[in-house]
Amino acid sequence: MISLNIRKQLFWDVDIKRLSDNDSKRFIIERVFNFGNLNELIELFNFYGKETIKKEIVKAGDLDNKTLSFASIFFNINQKDFKCFTKKQLNQEL
């Protein structure tokens, strides 16, 4: 179960009881970045720390374009270094 103080509605499509703070951290970080509010982002940083979030967010499989741009600027990481950027480039429609 998640112990972070974040809305459970962020995980509408999964059984939240099966998520754990440690084993599901990439998934949790991705959801909060995509759909969370400022308080939930602060909670995330207080719980995991900036370095852990930075390490996990680049491995996230699905960030919307605004979130990708924000994370790229905030962590000073080129967008091309994000897994989701590469995935989007491979799945472009002609």
Secondary structure, 3 states (H helix, E strand, C coil): CCCCCCCHHHHCCCCHHHCCCCCCHHHHHHHHHHHCCHHHHHHHHHHHCHHHHHHHHCCCCCCCHHHHHHHHHHHCCCHHHCHHHHHHHHCCCC
